[in-house]
Amino acid sequence: MILRFLNIQGIVGIAASLVLLTLLLMQKGETRHWRKQSGQFEQLYRGEQAAFARTVANYRAAAEAARAADQATAERVLADQRAINERTANDYQVRLAAARAHALRVQREAAAAAAHPCGRGTAPLSALPAPACRPAPAAGQDRLPGSDALIATEQAIQLDQLLSWVKQQHAIDVNAASSKPPRQLPR
């Protein structure tokens, strides 16, 4: 009975079945291979996605840290500038008060000298002529009057304090991360 089926058509049918069986086995092998490859590609994809998420998180954290550092630096610079402003204003007021006190003392001494041209509280000498008791008139001719001298001194002090303030402001390092106080510059 088997021989009856082994004619040309039967042999072709068996050969076709064997070819189809071989193709089916090859397809199953290919399917396993690509499933394994697909799993590896999926792992690579998930790894890349995780690395990307970590990179984004790192950049965001770095940007936030940079913003915080910038804010701290801005606060430090503002505090340094306020300290310099306060110190300069206080120095200016002290120097101005000293100059005004000195001008007042000089004015009082000049008034006292004018009241007693030949000495302080002593009787004038009878042997000396009157013009010898007074200072020479040429001694003060190249000087400013008292009020103008005080104004000039005040302006000189103001300019000196302004220069000192500018130098100290320039000495602040806005790029430094430390919170050390600004260095004092000599006047």
C-alpha positions as CSV (number, residue, x, y, z in Angstrom):
1,M,0.0,0.0,0.0
2,I,2.8,2.4,0.7
3,L,4.2,1.6,-2.7
4,R,1.1,2.8,-4.2
5,F,1.6,6.2,-2.8
6,L,5.2,6.3,-3.9
7,N,4.6,7.4,-7.4
8,I,5.9,10.7,-8.7
9,Q,3.2,12.7,-7.1
10,G,3.7,10.9,-3.7
11,I,7.4,11.5,-3.8
12,V,6.9,15.1,-4.7
13,G,4.4,15.4,-1.8
14,I,6.8,13.8,0.7
15,A,9.6,16.0,-0.6
16,A,7.4,19.0,-0.3
17,S,6.4,18.0,3.2
18,L,10.1,17.5,4.1
19,V,11.0,20.9,2.7
20,L,8.0,22.5,4.5
21,L,9.1,20.8,7.7
22,T,12.6,22.0,7.2
23,L,11.4,25.5,6.6
24,L,9.1,25.3,9.6
25,L,12.1,24.2,11.8
26,M,14.2,27.0,10.3
27,Q,11.5,29.5,11.0
28,K,11.2,28.4,14.6
29,G,15.0,28.8,15.0
30,E,14.8,32.2,13.4
31,T,11.9,33.2,15.7
32,R,13.8,32.1,18.8
33,H,16.9,34.0,17.6
34,W,15.0,37.2,16.9
35,R,13.1,36.9,20.2
36,K,16.4,36.7,22.0
37,Q,17.7,39.6,19.9
38,S,14.5,41.6,20.6
39,G,15.0,41.0,24.3
40,Q,18.6,42.2,24.1
41,F,17.5,45.3,22.1
42,E,14.8,46.0,24.6
43,Q,17.3,45.8,27.4
44,L,19.6,48.2,25.5
45,Y,16.7,50.5,24.8
46,R,15.7,50.5,28.5
47,G,19.3,51.1,29.5
48,E,19.6,54.0,27.1
49,Q,16.3,55.5,28.4
50,A,17.5,55.1,32.0
51,A,20.9,56.7,31.2
52,F,19.1,59.6,29.4
53,A,16.8,60.1,32.5
54,R,19.9,60.1,34.8
55,T,21.6,62.6,32.5
56,V,18.6,64.9,32.5
57,A,18.4,64.6,36.3
58,N,22.1,65.3,36.7
59,Y,21.9,68.4,34.4
60,R,18.8,69.6,36.4
61,A,20.7,69.1,39.7
62,A,23.8,70.8,38.4
63,A,21.7,73.7,37.1
64,E,19.9,74.0,40.5
65,A,23.3,73.9,42.3
66,A,24.6,76.6,40.0
67,R,21.5,78.7,40.7
68,A,22.0,78.2,44.4
69,A,25.7,79.1,44.1
70,D,24.9,82.2,42.1
71,Q,22.3,83.2,44.7
72,A,24.8,82.7,47.5
73,T,27.4,84.7,45.6
74,A,25.0,87.5,44.9
75,E,24.0,87.7,48.6
76,R,27.7,87.6,49.6
77,V,28.6,90.4,47.2
78,L,25.6,92.5,48.3
79,A,26.7,92.0,52.0
80,D,30.3,93.0,51.1
81,Q,29.1,96.0,49.2
82,R,26.8,97.1,52.1
83,A,29.7,96.7,54.6
84,I,32.0,98.8,52.3
85,N,29.3,101.4,51.9
86,E,28.7,101.6,55.7
87,R,32.4,101.7,56.5
88,T,33.1,104.4,53.9
89,A,30.2,106.5,55.0
90,N,31.3,106.2,58.6
91,D,34.9,107.1,57.7
92,Y,33.7,110.0,55.7
93,Q,31.6,111.4,58.6
94,V,34.5,111.0,61.0
95,R,37.0,112.8,58.7
96,L,34.4,115.5,57.9
97,A,33.7,116.1,61.6
98,A,37.5,116.3,62.3
99,A,38.0,118.8,59.4
100,R,35.1,121.0,60.6
101,A,36.4,120.8,64.2
102,H,39.9,121.8,63.0
103,A,38.4,124.7,60.9
104,L,36.4,125.9,63.9
105,R,39.5,125.7,66.1
106,V,41.5,127.7,63.6
107,Q,38.7,130.2,63.2
108,R,38.6,130.7,67.0
109,E,42.4,131.1,67.2
110,A,42.3,133.6,64.4
111,A,39.5,135.5,66.2
112,A,41.4,135.4,69.5
113,A,44.6,136.6,67.7
114,A,42.7,139.5,66.1
115,A,41.3,140.5,69.5
116,H,44.8,140.6,71.0
117,P,47.1,141.4,68.1
118,C,50.3,141.6,70.2
119,G,50.0,138.5,72.4
120,R,47.5,136.4,74.2
121,G,46.3,138.2,77.2
122,T,49.5,140.1,77.9
123,A,49.9,143.8,77.9
124,P,51.4,145.2,74.6
125,L,55.0,146.0,74.8
126,S,55.7,149.7,74.7
127,A,59.0,149.4,73.0
128,L,57.6,147.8,69.9
129,P,55.8,149.7,67.3
130,A,52.2,148.7,66.6
131,P,52.8,147.2,63.1
132,A,55.3,144.7,64.4
133,C,52.7,143.1,66.6
134,R,50.6,141.9,63.7
135,P,51.4,139.2,61.2
136,A,52.8,140.2,57.9
137,P,50.0,140.9,55.4
138,A,51.6,138.9,52.6
139,A,51.6,135.7,54.6
140,G,48.0,134.8,53.8
141,Q,47.6,136.3,50.4
142,D,47.9,133.1,48.4
143,R,45.4,131.1,50.6
144,L,41.7,130.6,50.4
145,P,39.5,132.4,52.9
146,G,38.4,130.3,55.8
147,S,35.0,129.3,54.6
148,D,36.3,128.5,51.1
149,A,39.2,126.5,52.6
150,L,36.7,124.4,54.6
151,I,34.6,123.8,51.5
152,A,37.7,122.7,49.6
153,T,38.8,120.4,52.4
154,E,35.3,118.9,52.6
155,Q,35.4,118.3,48.8
156,A,38.9,116.8,49.0
157,I,37.8,114.4,51.8
158,Q,34.7,113.5,49.7
159,L,36.8,112.7,46.6
160,D,39.3,110.8,48.7
161,Q,36.5,108.7,50.2
162,L,34.9,108.2,46.8
163,L,38.2,106.9,45.4
164,S,38.6,104.6,48.4
165,W,35.0,103.3,47.9
166,V,35.6,102.6,44.2
167,K,38.8,100.7,45.0
168,Q,37.1,98.6,47.6
169,Q,34.1,97.9,45.4
170,H,36.5,96.8,42.6
171,A,38.3,94.5,45.1
172,I,35.2,92.4,45.6
173,D,35.6,89.1,43.7
174,V,32.2,88.3,42.3
175,N,33.4,85.0,40.9
176,A,34.8,83.7,44.2
177,A,32.7,81.0,45.9
178,S,34.1,81.6,49.4
179,S,32.6,84.0,51.9
180,K,35.8,85.7,53.0
181,P,35.5,89.4,53.8
182,P,36.8,91.9,51.2
183,R,40.3,93.0,51.7
184,Q,41.0,96.5,53.0
185,L,42.9,98.7,50.7
186,P,45.1,101.4,52.1
187,R,44.0,105.0,51.6
